[in-house]
């Protein structure tokens, strides 16, 4: 009887979710070549190509999309089975604070799986700017996922995100670039402004919103451009890199996605933190 390796399937899903074999290796605690070898063996086992190169990342083939769906269900069932045999069922309320872009693009699936594995845990999820999440840890939040330019010993580094410019390329013709941004204190906003100031290119703030859905609506409406983490860019929004005169837009750099657990947090909060660290 043929069997699919759950470890290989977890590596396969990690590559798709993170867009990189290196990042998948960091999540899985394996080297990039080891992840690549796992995927090659998985493709040989099923007899079809699962992934193709797409820019700096990967895209699923039609057959890969089918296997990706099966892989997610198999891994979720595996996690649920393990949870059923834990010595003590985890229960309680956990207050999770996250930035809105990751709430929209990264966590719904992971949190849905956590809720299935730990049905006795009640999740209270709040989106806010990273500075507010960090300030509220302990008083308002048990676990936070936030963005940091520099990490310290209190931070668990989840991944490092490349920042990119996004929006309509037609707006690049305007002498003063219109920006849609979050309020002061947002790392993305600071990087966007610093990047343009570095090349002395004029810009103006045309729209401000703390919510990611509000910012994406503004981008769709052509109100301006902005900076986002590459993995959070919606498929309907274009990445741009060139000014109207042909010069490249200055690179906004990268940012750290970190997790923190409040001191004295419950076992349910600790379990959520472990779950997020293993799957993001």
C-alpha positions in Angstrom: 0.0 0.0 0.0 1.3 3.5 -0.9 1.6 6.1 1.8 2.2 9.9 1.6 4.7 11.2 4.1 3.1 13.7 6.4 6.4 15.4 6.9 6.8 15.9 3.2 3.3 17.2 2.9 4.0 19.7 5.7 7.1 20.9 3.9 5.1 21.1 0.7 2.4 23.3 2.3 5.0 25.4 4.1 6.7 26.2 0.7 3.4 27.4 -0.7 2.3 29.4 2.4 5.7 31.1 2.8 6.7 31.3 -0.9 10.2 30.1 -0.2 12.1 26.8 0.4 14.5 28.6 2.7 11.6 30.0 4.9 9.9 26.6 4.8 13.2 25.0 6.0 13.4 27.5 8.9 9.8 26.6 9.9 10.5 22.9 9.7 13.9 23.0 11.2 15.5 21.6 8.1 18.0 22.9 5.5 16.8 24.4 2.1 18.4 21.4 0.2 16.5 19.0 2.5 13.2 20.7 1.7 14.0 20.6 -2.0 14.8 16.9 -1.9 11.5 16.2 0.0 9.5 18.0 -2.7 11.3 16.1 -5.5 10.6 12.8 -3.9 7.0 13.8 -3.4 6.7 14.7 -7.1 8.3 11.4 -8.0 5.9 9.5 -5.7 2.7 11.1 -7.2 4.2 11.2 -10.7 3.3 14.8 -11.5 4.9 18.3 -11.2 3.5 20.1 -8.2 5.3 23.5 -8.3 6.6 25.9 -10.8 8.8 28.9 -10.3 6.8 32.2 -10.2 9.0 35.3 -9.9 10.9 34.9 -6.7 8.5 32.4 -5.3 6.5 29.3 -6.3 3.1 28.6 -7.9 1.0 25.5 -7.7 0.4 23.5 -10.9 -3.2 22.2 -11.4 -2.2 18.8 -9.9 -0.3 20.6 -7.1 -3.4 22.5 -6.2 -5.3 19.2 -5.8 -2.6 17.7 -3.6 -2.3 21.0 -1.6 -6.0 20.7 -0.7 -5.6 17.0 0.4 -2.4 17.9 2.3 -4.1 20.6 4.4 -6.9 18.2 5.3 -4.6 15.3 6.1 -2.4 17.5 8.3 -5.4 19.0 10.1 -6.7 15.5 10.8 -3.3 14.4 12.1 -3.1 17.4 14.5 -6.7 16.8 15.7 -5.9 13.1 16.4 -2.8 14.1 18.4 -4.8 16.6 20.4 -7.4 14.0 21.3 -4.7 12.0 23.1 -3.0 14.7 25.0 -2.9 14.0 28.7 -5.0 17.1 29.5 -7.4 18.9 27.2 -6.5 22.5 26.7 -9.3 25.0 27.5 -9.9 28.6 28.3 -9.9 32.0 26.6 -7.0 33.4 24.7 -6.7 37.0 23.6 -4.7 37.2 20.4 -3.5 40.5 19.0 -2.3 40.7 15.4 -1.6 43.2 12.7 -4.6 43.5 10.3 -2.8 42.5 7.1 -1.8 39.1 8.6 -5.3 38.7 10.1 -6.6 39.0 6.6 -4.0 37.0 4.6 -2.1 34.6 6.9 -4.0 33.5 9.9 -7.7 32.6 9.1 -6.7 29.2 7.9 -4.3 28.6 10.7 -6.7 29.8 13.4 -9.4 27.7 11.8 -7.3 24.6 12.2 -6.4 25.5 15.8 -10.1 25.9 16.6 -10.7 22.4 15.2 -7.8 20.9 17.1 -8.6 22.7 20.4 -12.4 23.2 20.4 -12.5 24.1 24.1 -10.3 27.2 23.6 -12.1 30.4 22.9 -10.2 32.9 20.7 -10.6 36.6 21.0 -8.7 38.2 18.1 -8.0 41.9 17.8 -6.2 43.7 15.0 -4.1 46.8 15.7 -0.8 48.5 14.8 2.3 46.7 16.0 3.1 49.5 18.5 -0.3 49.2 20.1 0.0 45.4 20.2 3.4 45.6 22.0 2.1 48.1 24.5 -1.0 46.0 25.3 0.8 42.7 25.9 -0.3 41.4 29.3 -3.1 43.9 29.9 -5.1 43.4 26.6 -3.4 40.4 24.9 -2.0 37.0 25.9 -0.3 36.4 22.6 0.7 38.9 19.9 2.0 38.7 16.4 3.6 42.1 15.5 6.2 43.7 13.2 9.5 44.8 14.4 12.5 46.4 12.7 14.9 45.0 15.3 14.2 42.0 17.5 15.3 41.5 21.1 15.5 38.5 23.4 11.7 38.8 24.3 10.8 38.2 20.6 10.2 34.9 18.9 11.2 35.5 15.3 8.5 33.9 13.1 9.8 35.1 9.7 11.5 37.9 7.9 9.2 39.7 5.3 10.4 41.5 2.2 8.6 44.8 1.7 7.3 45.8 -1.7 5.6 48.8 -3.4 2.0 48.1 -4.5 -0.7 49.9 -6.4 -1.5 51.1 -9.9 1.5 51.9 -12.1 -0.6 54.7 -13.7 -0.2 56.7 -10.6 3.5 56.8 -11.1 3.0 59.5 -13.7 1.9 62.0 -11.1 4.7 64.5 -10.1 3.9 63.9 -6.4 3.3 60.3 -5.6 0.0 59.7 -3.7 0.4 57.4 -0.7 -2.3 55.4 1.1 -1.0 54.5 4.6 -1.8 53.6 8.2 -1.5 56.3 10.9 1.8 57.5 12.3 3.7 54.8 14.0 3.1 52.2 11.2 6.4 50.6 10.0 5.1 50.4 6.4 4.3 54.1 6.4 7.7 55.0 7.9 9.5 52.8 5.3 7.5 54.3 2.4 8.2 57.9 3.5 11.9 57.2 4.3 12.4 55.5 0.9 11.0 58.5 -1.1 12.8 61.0 1.1 16.1 59.2 0.4 15.8 59.9 -3.4 14.2 63.3 -2.8 11.0 62.3 -4.6 7.9 64.4 -3.7 4.9 62.6 -2.2 1.7 63.3 -0.4 -0.6 61.4 1.9 -4.0 61.0 0.2 -5.7 58.4 2.4 -5.2 57.0 6.0 -6.8 53.9 7.5 -5.7 51.5 10.3 -7.6 48.6 8.7 -6.0 46.5 6.0 -9.3 46.1 4.1 -9.7 49.9 4.1 -6.2 50.3 2.6 -6.8 47.6 0.0 -10.1 49.3 -1.0 -8.2 52.5 -1.4 -5.6 50.8 -3.6 -8.3 49.3 -5.8 -9.9 52.7 -6.1 -6.6 54.2 -7.4 -6.2 56.6 -4.4 -2.5 55.9 -4.1 0.3 53.4 -3.7 1.8 51.9 -0.5 4.3 49.5 1.0 3.2 46.0 2.1 4.9 42.8 3.1 5.1 40.6 0.0 3.3 37.6 1.4 0.2 39.8 2.3 -0.3 41.4 -1.1 -3.7 40.5 -2.5 -3.7 38.8 -5.9 -5.8 41.7 -7.3 -3.1 44.3 -6.5 0.0 44.8 -8.5 3.6 45.0 -7.3 5.3 48.1 -8.8 9.0 48.9 -8.9 9.6 51.7 -11.4 9.0 55.4 -11.4 7.7 57.3 -14.4 11.1 58.4 -15.5 12.3 54.8 -15.6 14.2 54.9 -12.3 13.6 52.0 -9.9 11.6 52.8 -6.8 13.9 52.6 -3.7 13.7 49.3 -1.9 11.8 49.6 1.4 13.8 46.8 2.9 12.4 44.0 5.1 10.8 43.6 8.5 10.6 41.0 11.2 7.4 39.2 12.1 7.7 38.4 15.8 5.5 36.7 18.4 5.4 37.3 22.1 3.7 35.5 24.9 2.6 37.4 28.0 4.3 36.5 31.3 2.1 34.2 33.3 0.0 33.3 30.3 -2.4 30.3 30.5 -1.6 26.9 29.1 -4.1 27.6 26.3 -2.2 30.8 25.4 1.1 28.8 25.4 -0.5 26.1 23.2 -1.6 28.8 20.7 1.8 30.3 20.7 3.4 26.9 20.0 0.9 26.2 17.3 1.4 29.5 15.5 5.2 29.2 15.7 5.1 25.8 14.1 2.7 26.7 11.3 3.4 30.3 10.2 
